[in-house]
Amino acid sequence: VDWPGVALHPDATRLLCAFPHDTASQGWSSSAGGAKEVCETAVARGHAFAADQLPRMLESWKEPQNGWNYNEVIVDGIAFSAAAPASILAFFVTPWNSHGPAGQFSRAAGRYGAAGPPVLCFDPRRYASPFSEAVQRGTGWSC
């Protein structure tokens, strides 16, 4: 895992579909129907899992797909934005991405202020307890 991420609040986020690999979804917009249509097509073709199949997607993700070591979910962007920051449980960085793009990404937490979602460190090598508090350094965050 070398990308920063977001932990989503299940009660405030509408999941459209889930992929056990990268699906190049950046730029899709559910406001134009794009993400919903892509999910419906991908699920029908067996490339993605429907929202109610998230446990099955996580099981399939145990085996890396084409070398990818992360998964991707597509959510209803309009509902997600409307519920923010409640739709976000936490932002996270890893020991491998605490600077550079991750620092820029995790600074998004700053737009919600001190009462917003926390920034955590995610270290999957610590299987029993992979999350800890991230430390703010300058304008970014690190583990």
C-alpha positions in Angstrom: 0.0 0.0 0.0 1.7 3.2 -1.1 -1.3 5.5 -1.7 -3.1 7.7 0.8 -6.7 7.0 1.4 -10.0 7.7 3.0 -12.0 5.6 5.4 -15.7 6.2 4.6 -18.5 6.3 7.1 -21.0 3.5 6.0 -24.0 5.3 7.3 -23.2 8.5 5.4 -21.9 7.1 2.1 -23.8 5.3 -0.7 -21.6 2.7 -2.3 -22.3 2.0 -6.0 -19.8 -0.8 -6.6 -16.4 -2.1 -5.5 -13.3 -3.3 -7.5 -10.6 -5.6 -6.1 -8.1 -3.6 -8.2 -7.5 -0.2 -9.8 -10.3 0.8 -12.2 -9.1 4.3 -13.2 -12.2 5.9 -11.9 -10.8 9.4 -11.3 -12.9 11.9 -13.1 -16.1 9.9 -13.2 -19.1 11.9 -12.1 -22.2 10.4 -10.7 -23.9 13.7 -11.3 -23.8 12.9 -15.0 -24.8 9.3 -14.4 -21.3 8.2 -15.4 -20.2 6.3 -12.3 -23.6 4.6 -11.9 -23.6 3.4 -15.5 -20.0 2.3 -15.3 -20.7 0.3 -12.1 -23.8 -1.3 -13.6 -21.8 -2.4 -16.7 -18.8 -3.6 -14.7 -20.9 -5.6 -12.3 -22.8 -7.2 -15.3 -19.5 -8.2 -16.9 -18.1 -9.6 -13.7 -15.3 -6.9 -13.3 -16.8 -5.3 -10.2 -18.9 -6.3 -7.2 -22.3 -4.7 -6.5 -22.6 -2.7 -3.3 -24.2 -5.5 -1.3 -21.2 -7.8 -2.3 -18.5 -5.9 -0.5 -17.5 -8.9 1.7 -17.0 -11.0 -1.5 -14.9 -8.3 -3.1 -12.7 -8.1 0.0 -12.2 -11.9 -0.1 -11.2 -11.8 -3.8 -8.8 -9.0 -3.0 -6.7 -11.3 -0.9 -5.0 -12.4 -4.1 -3.4 -9.3 -5.8 -4.9 -8.5 -9.2 -2.3 -7.7 -11.9 0.2 -6.6 -9.2 -2.2 -4.0 -7.7 -2.1 -4.0 -3.9 -5.2 -1.9 -3.2 -8.9 -1.9 -4.0 -11.3 0.8 -5.2 -14.9 1.7 -4.4 -17.1 4.0 -6.4 -19.6 6.0 -4.3 -22.4 8.4 -5.1 -20.4 11.6 -5.4 -23.4 14.0 -4.8 -24.5 12.2 -1.6 -20.9 11.9 -0.4 -20.2 15.6 -0.9 -23.5 16.7 0.7 -22.8 14.6 3.8 -19.1 15.7 4.2 -17.4 15.7 6.5 -19.8 13.1 8.1 -19.1 10.8 5.2 -15.4 10.7 6.1 -14.3 8.7 9.2 -10.7 9.5 8.6 -8.0 10.3 6.1 -4.9 8.0 6.2 -1.3 8.0 5.0 1.2 5.1 5.1 4.8 5.0 6.1 5.7 4.8 2.4 3.7 7.9 1.3 3.9 10.4 4.2 5.4 13.1 1.9 4.8 14.4 -1.6 1.3 13.5 -3.0 0.2 12.0 0.2 1.1 15.2 2.1 -1.0 17.2 -0.4 -3.9 14.7 -0.2 -3.9 14.5 3.6 -4.0 18.3 3.8 -7.6 18.0 2.5 -8.4 17.2 6.2 -7.4 20.8 7.0 -10.4 22.2 5.1 -12.7 20.7 7.8 -10.7 22.2 10.7 -9.8 20.7 14.0 -13.3 19.1 14.4 -13.0 17.4 11.1 -12.0 13.8 10.3 -8.6 12.7 11.8 -5.5 11.9 9.8 -4.2 8.4 10.7 -1.2 6.3 9.9 -2.1 3.0 8.3 0.7 0.4 8.5 -0.5 -3.0 7.3 2.6 -4.7 8.7 1.1 -4.1 12.1 -1.7 -6.6 11.5 -3.3 -6.6 15.0 -3.4 -2.8 15.2 -2.6 -1.2 11.8 -3.9 2.3 12.6 -2.1 4.9 14.8 -2.2 8.7 15.0 -0.4 10.5 12.2 1.9 13.4 13.0 1.5 16.8 11.3 4.9 18.0 9.9 4.8 21.4 8.2 2.0 21.3 5.7 1.8 17.5 5.5 1.4 14.4 7.6 3.6 11.5 8.4 3.6 8.2 10.3 
